[in-house]
Amino acid sequence: MIYLHKISLLVLFIFLFSFGNLISQENIKTDTKKILELIEKFGDKNPWANGDAINELVNIGEPAVNYLIKSLQDENENIRWCSAIAI
């Protein structure tokens, strides 16, 4: 009976770990899409839209850094400028 209880707990932990891993993978996909959409807003000439996008990227934090570094090479000067500020 004790072994059955331990096996049940082990199966529960494996399930929870697997389910948690699925959720974090979906968050990564969502974050990537959101990050790219926010960087696209840097192309807007409206400084308020730029500021809002910068603030959201700062709140996202480290996951946005690699995308911001890549956007520093964009041909649009405003995208480069806003990316530098966000970093």
C-alpha positions as CSV (number, residue, x, y, z in Angstrom):
1,M,0.0,0.0,0.0
2,I,2.8,2.4,0.8
3,Y,4.5,1.6,-2.5
4,L,1.3,2.4,-4.4
5,H,1.1,5.8,-2.6
6,K,4.7,6.6,-3.6
7,I,4.1,5.5,-7.2
8,S,1.0,7.7,-7.3
9,L,3.0,10.7,-6.0
10,L,5.7,10.1,-8.5
11,V,3.2,9.9,-11.4
12,L,1.6,13.1,-10.2
13,F,5.0,14.9,-10.0
14,I,5.9,13.8,-13.5
15,F,2.5,15.0,-14.9
16,L,2.8,18.4,-13.2
17,F,6.4,18.8,-14.4
18,S,5.4,17.9,-18.0
19,F,2.3,20.2,-17.9
20,G,4.4,23.1,-16.5
21,N,6.9,22.6,-19.3
22,L,4.1,22.9,-21.9
23,I,2.8,26.1,-20.4
24,S,6.3,27.7,-20.3
25,Q,6.9,26.8,-24.0
26,E,3.6,28.5,-25.0
27,N,4.7,31.6,-23.0
28,I,7.9,31.7,-24.9
29,K,6.1,31.6,-28.3
30,T,3.7,34.3,-27.1
31,D,6.5,36.4,-25.8
32,T,8.4,36.2,-29.1
33,K,5.4,37.3,-31.0
34,K,4.7,40.1,-28.6
35,I,8.3,41.2,-28.6
36,L,8.4,41.4,-32.4
37,E,5.1,43.3,-32.6
38,L,6.4,45.8,-30.1
39,I,9.6,46.3,-32.0
40,E,7.5,46.9,-35.1
41,K,5.9,49.8,-33.3
42,F,9.3,51.5,-33.2
43,G,8.7,52.2,-36.9
44,D,5.9,54.5,-36.0
45,K,6.8,58.2,-35.9
46,N,4.5,58.8,-32.9
47,P,6.8,59.2,-29.9
48,W,4.0,58.1,-27.5
49,A,3.6,54.8,-29.3
50,N,7.4,54.4,-29.2
51,G,7.5,55.1,-25.5
52,D,4.7,52.6,-24.8
53,A,6.5,49.9,-26.7
54,I,9.8,50.7,-25.0
55,N,8.1,50.4,-21.6
56,E,6.5,47.1,-22.4
57,L,9.8,45.7,-23.7
58,V,11.5,46.8,-20.5
59,N,8.9,45.0,-18.5
60,I,9.4,41.8,-20.5
61,G,13.1,42.1,-19.7
62,E,15.8,39.6,-20.7
63,P,13.7,37.6,-23.3
64,A,13.6,40.8,-25.4
65,V,17.3,41.6,-25.4
66,N,18.4,39.4,-28.3
67,Y,15.6,40.7,-30.5
68,L,16.5,44.3,-29.6
69,I,20.1,43.7,-30.4
70,K,19.1,42.4,-33.8
71,S,16.9,45.4,-34.4
72,L,19.8,47.7,-33.8
73,Q,20.9,46.8,-37.3
74,D,17.5,47.8,-38.9
75,E,17.7,50.3,-41.7
76,N,15.0,52.5,-40.0
77,E,16.7,55.0,-37.8
78,N,13.8,55.3,-35.4
79,I,13.8,51.5,-34.8
80,R,17.5,51.6,-34.0
81,W,17.1,54.6,-31.7
82,C,14.1,53.1,-29.8
83,S,15.9,49.7,-29.6
84,A,19.0,51.3,-28.0
85,I,16.8,53.1,-25.5
86,A,14.9,49.9,-24.6
87,I,18.2,48.0,-24.0
